Amino acid sequence: MSFKRRPLTNVEILEIFLNSDNESEYESQESDSDSDSEELPPNLVAIENPESEVPLSTDEVPGPFEDAGGDGGRPTVDEVQEFCGSWKAASHFIPPGPAVCFDESQSGVQRPLPFPTEAECFKLFLTEALVGNIVEETNRYALELQEKREPGVRGKLAKWVTTTISEMYTFLVTVLLILKNSLREYWSTDPTFATPFFATLFSQDRFLVLLRCLHFVNNATANLSDPLHKIRNVLISLTSAFGRVFVPYKDLCIDESLMLWKGRLAFRQYIPSKRHRFGVKFFVMCDVKTGFVQD
């Protein structure tokens, strides 16, 4: 009949370690073998005969319990606990950091407009220089598509008209304003889905041909080794605008988000534990006080 052993307490374990001064208890027993009679190389003689080494004096090395009392100078359990300290529960622990006084006088929106409109705030991030570059590359790409078009084949590209910065701003706002399941629903006359506002800005054919020719980089000079070469210029411009418009406060955090995407993409991720399993993972640096995305 086997009995379950009682687990040792912390004090009992500590006493076992303090009372185990005889090193012979932990020495391994050497097995008899033919290799014992073999001679060792000269460079291993010192290891075979440790008595030839000069012993180190333990009196020269002061220890934390040098003046401790007890049997043979060994510290008691209470002395060890007093020296090592003990764990204490802390509900509001703040790790000590460098004594730096953070100046928040320069934090916040930089050079705020007196009475900004939505369009002016939008242009702080999508500047005219960025949109002008998008217009240039979109017109260039539209001409490339027209040159590749077979003669005699008519389509929306045959009606292409050079776009402008004003029209591109309107196009970008229209794309970001309302999300619908299908592009054709923006011009639907069904009372359930109708949004007459979009028809006053673009005809359906003009909107679709702009979407077809939308481009951000010159294909002839693009760095094909960069996985994001198609949008690298836009990404750099937006990141620079985020840092230029707003200076963060003291506390920052790294936020992780997953943008849903099921299309063709080399760095698309599959996360089975998520409800929406396919997407692109982003890591952004945010200001804790305002939630502003800094980078």
C-alpha positions in Angstrom: 0.0 0.0 0.0 1.5 3.3 -1.1 1.2 6.5 0.9 1.2 9.9 -0.7 4.1 12.0 0.4 3.5 15.3 2.0 5.0 18.2 0.0 7.9 20.1 1.6 7.4 23.6 2.8 9.6 26.5 1.7 11.3 26.5 5.2 12.0 22.8 5.1 13.5 23.1 1.6 15.7 26.0 2.7 16.9 24.0 5.7 17.9 21.1 3.5 20.1 23.3 1.3 21.7 25.0 4.4 22.5 21.6 6.1 23.9 20.0 2.9 27.6 21.0 3.4 29.1 17.6 2.7 29.9 17.7 -0.9 30.5 13.9 -1.0 26.8 13.4 -1.0 26.5 14.9 -4.4 29.6 13.4 -6.0 28.9 10.8 -8.7 30.2 7.3 -8.4 32.7 6.4 -11.1 32.1 3.2 -12.8 34.8 0.6 -13.3 35.9 0.4 -16.9 38.9 -0.4 -19.0 39.5 3.3 -19.6 40.7 3.8 -16.0 44.0 2.2 -16.8 44.6 4.4 -19.9 47.1 7.1 -19.5 46.0 10.7 -19.9 47.6 13.3 -22.1 50.0 15.6 -20.3 47.6 18.5 -20.7 45.0 16.7 -18.6 47.2 15.7 -15.7 46.3 18.7 -13.7 42.6 17.9 -14.1 43.2 14.3 -13.0 45.1 15.4 -9.9 43.2 18.4 -8.4 45.4 18.1 -5.3 48.2 19.7 -7.2 46.2 22.9 -7.7 46.6 25.8 -5.2 43.5 25.9 -3.2 41.6 29.1 -3.0 41.1 30.7 0.4 37.5 31.3 1.2 38.5 33.7 3.9 39.5 36.3 1.3 36.1 36.4 -0.2 33.6 38.0 2.1 30.0 36.7 1.9 26.7 38.1 2.8 26.5 35.9 5.9 30.2 36.3 7.0 29.2 37.5 10.5 26.2 35.3 10.8 25.9 33.2 13.9 24.7 29.6 14.3 26.3 26.3 14.0 29.7 26.5 12.2 29.0 30.1 11.1 26.0 28.9 8.9 23.2 31.4 8.7 19.8 30.6 10.1 16.6 30.5 8.1 15.4 33.8 9.4 18.8 35.4 8.5 18.5 34.1 4.9 15.0 35.4 4.5 15.9 38.7 6.0 18.8 39.1 3.5 17.0 37.8 0.4 13.8 39.6 1.2 10.3 38.3 0.3 7.7 38.8 -2.4 4.9 41.2 -1.6 1.7 41.7 -3.6 1.3 45.2 -5.2 -1.9 46.3 -6.8 -0.5 49.5 -8.4 3.1 48.9 -9.2 4.9 51.4 -11.4 8.4 50.4 -12.4 11.0 53.1 -11.7 12.1 54.9 -14.8 14.6 57.7 -15.6 14.0 61.0 -13.9 13.0 62.8 -17.0 10.5 65.7 -16.9 8.4 65.4 -20.0 7.4 68.8 -21.5 3.8 68.6 -22.9 3.8 72.2 -24.0 4.8 71.2 -27.6 2.5 68.2 -27.8 -0.8 68.2 -29.7 -1.9 69.6 -33.0 0.8 71.7 -34.7 -0.1 75.1 -36.2 -3.9 74.5 -35.9 -6.1 76.3 -38.3 -8.4 79.0 -36.7 -11.7 77.7 -38.1 -10.9 74.6 -40.1 -13.3 72.9 -42.4 -13.5 69.2 -43.1 -11.8 69.7 -46.5 -8.9 71.7 -44.9 -8.4 68.9 -42.3 -8.5 66.3 -45.1 -5.8 68.2 -47.1 -3.5 68.3 -44.1 -2.9 64.6 -44.7 -3.6 64.2 -48.4 -1.7 67.2 -49.6 -1.9 68.7 -53.0 1.6 67.5 -53.8 0.6 63.9 -53.0 -2.7 64.2 -55.0 -0.8 65.9 -57.9 1.6 62.9 -58.0 -1.4 60.5 -58.1 -2.9 62.5 -60.9 0.3 62.4 -62.9 0.7 58.6 -62.5 -3.0 58.0 -63.2 -2.8 59.9 -66.5 0.4 58.1 -67.4 -1.1 54.7 -66.7 -4.3 55.5 -68.7 -2.1 56.2 -71.8 -0.3 52.9 -71.3 -3.6 51.0 -71.2 -4.8 52.8 -74.3 -1.6 51.8 -76.2 -2.1 48.2 -75.2 -5.7 48.2 -76.3 -6.4 46.3 -79.5 -7.4 48.5 -82.5 -11.1 48.6 -83.1 -12.1 47.5 -79.6 -14.2 50.2 -78.0 -14.7 50.5 -74.3 -14.6 52.9 -71.4 -10.9 53.7 -72.1 -11.8 55.1 -75.5 -13.6 57.9 -73.6 -10.7 58.7 -71.3 -10.2 62.3 -70.5 -7.2 63.6 -68.6 -8.0 63.9 -64.9 -7.2 66.9 -62.6 -6.3 67.5 -59.0 -9.8 68.8 -58.2 -11.5 65.7 -59.8 -9.1 63.4 -58.0 -9.9 64.9 -54.6 -13.6 64.4 -55.4 -12.9 60.8 -56.4 -11.0 60.0 -53.2 -13.7 61.6 -51.0 -16.4 59.6 -52.8 -14.5 56.3 -52.3 -14.0 57.0 -48.6 -17.4 58.5 -47.8 -19.7 55.5 -47.8 -19.0 51.8 -48.2 -21.4 49.6 -50.2 -21.4 46.0 -51.2 -21.2 46.7 -55.0 -19.9 49.7 -56.9 -23.0 49.8 -59.0 -25.1 50.3 -55.9 -23.8 53.9 -55.7 -25.9 54.7 -58.8 -28.8 52.4 -58.1 -32.3 53.8 -58.5 -33.8 51.3 -56.1 -35.3 53.3 -53.2 -33.7 50.8 -50.8 -30.1 51.5 -52.0 -30.4 54.8 -53.8 -27.8 57.5 -52.9 -28.6 60.4 -55.4 -25.6 62.4 -54.1 -23.0 60.3 -56.0 -24.7 60.7 -59.4 -24.3 64.5 -59.0 -20.5 64.1 -58.7 -19.7 61.3 -61.3 -21.3 59.4 -63.9 -21.0 55.6 -63.5 -18.7 55.2 -66.5 -16.4 58.1 -65.5 -16.1 56.7 -61.9 -15.3 53.2 -63.1 -12.7 54.3 -65.6 -11.0 56.4 -63.0 -10.9 53.4 -60.7 -9.5 51.3 -63.5 -6.6 53.8 -64.2 -5.9 54.8 -60.6 -2.1 54.5 -60.1 0.5 55.7 -57.7 3.9 54.9 -59.2 5.7 54.9 -62.5 6.0 51.3 -63.6 9.2 52.1 -65.6 11.1 53.3 -62.5 9.5 51.3 -59.7 11.6 49.3 -57.4 10.3 45.8 -58.0 12.2 44.3 -55.1 10.0 46.3 -52.7 6.8 44.4 -51.9 5.0 47.7 -51.3 6.4 49.5 -54.4 2.9 50.2 -55.8 2.0 52.3 -52.8 5.4 53.2 -51.2 5.2 56.9 -52.2 1.7 57.3 -50.7 2.7 55.5 -47.5 5.8 57.7 -47.0 3.8 60.9 -47.6 1.0 59.9 -45.2 3.5 58.8 -42.5 5.3 62.1 -42.8 2.0 64.0 -42.6 1.0 62.1 -39.4 4.2 63.2 -37.7 4.0 66.8 -39.0 0.4 67.5 -38.0 0.5 66.1 -34.5 3.2 65.7 -31.8 2.3 62.9 -29.3 2.1 63.2 -25.6 4.2 61.3 -23.1 2.5 57.8 -23.3 2.6 55.8 -26.5 1.5 52.3 -27.3 1.9 49.8 -30.1 -1.5 48.7 -31.4 -2.1 45.6 -33.6 -4.9 45.5 -36.1 -6.0 43.1 -38.8 -7.4 44.5 -42.1 -9.7 42.1 -43.8 -8.5 41.0 -47.2 -9.1 37.9 -49.3 -7.5 39.0 -52.5 -4.2 38.1 -54.0 -1.4 39.3 -51.7 2.0 37.8 -50.8 1.9 38.8 -47.1 -1.7 38.0 -46.4 -2.1 36.1 -43.2 -4.4 33.3 -42.2 -5.3 33.3 -38.5 -7.8 30.5 -37.7 -8.6 31.8 -34.2 -10.1 35.0 -35.6 -13.6 35.4 -36.7 -12.4 36.9 -40.0 -9.4 34.6 -40.7 -7.8 36.3 -43.7 -6.3 39.7 -43.7 -3.2 41.9 -43.4 -1.8 42.5 -39.9 -0.7 46.1 -39.1 1.3 47.4 -36.2 0.8 51.1 -35.5 2.2 53.5 -32.9 -0.6 55.4 -31.2 -0.8 58.3 -28.7 -2.5 56.9 -25.6 -4.2 60.2 -24.6 -5.9 60.9 -28.0 -5.7 57.6 -29.9 -4.0 59.4 -32.8 -2.0 57.1 -35.1 1.5 58.4 -35.1 3.3 55.8 -37.3 
